[in-house]
């Protein structure tokens, strides 16, 4: 199974891996007839992904304003995604332009690379969401891998077998549910250890996660945290768990 990249506005595909040319950690090269470039790349080559070709739309029906905001004067679709292209033309997604978090100190933090790094450090993690808009430090919500209820589409509190196995290997305890795991200090110590490892790989101290909250339920479409295409609805999720946000960022809260 290879990664590809595209949008509805580009008729699905923009880049693709093939058997002749592929990299498992990249989204492939531009499909024939499509121009893919990075707008205003920074020192790391990262910027907004732009695409142009016969496969790109002419515009949004009866919505000139949205069309102008999405298609530039040269006919490139502005994806809103951040990425970079390597020397061989392979595209790598690094985050969302609109998902930048601006802290109280004015630092621009891209949450997606931080979240991806944490997931790699903590295999029992299902989802993680970094928060910190207009705050003096960064924090995160963490959810554990659980079984889903196929009838309701909602997550249960029953841990998946791989989560159970991992947590037992790391803590010596057998947890069956998220409530049991959250109640044990060893799990919190483990999450903190993984956050420390994540922070060591951060681009700056401003991007360090200082606090975290393990949520009893995983994110889901039915629960409102995801769109139907499984994109994280950050503002909605932050509002849903406002109580925890207020607790972590309370003026007198200890770091």
Buried (B, 14 or more C-beta within 10 A) or exposed (E): EEBBBBBEBBBEBBBBBEEEEBBEEBBBBBBEEBBBBBBEBEEEBBBBBBBBBEBBBEBBEEEEEEBEEBBEEEEBBBBEBBBBBEEEEBBBBBBBBEBBBEBEEEBEBBBBBBBBBBBEBBBBBBBBBBBBBEBEBBBBBBBBBBBBEEEEEBBBBBBBEEBBBBBEEBBEEEBEBBEBBBEBEBBBEBBEEBBEBBBEEBEEEBBBBBBBBBBBBBBBBEBEBBEEEEEBBBEBBBEBBEEBBEEBBEEEEEE
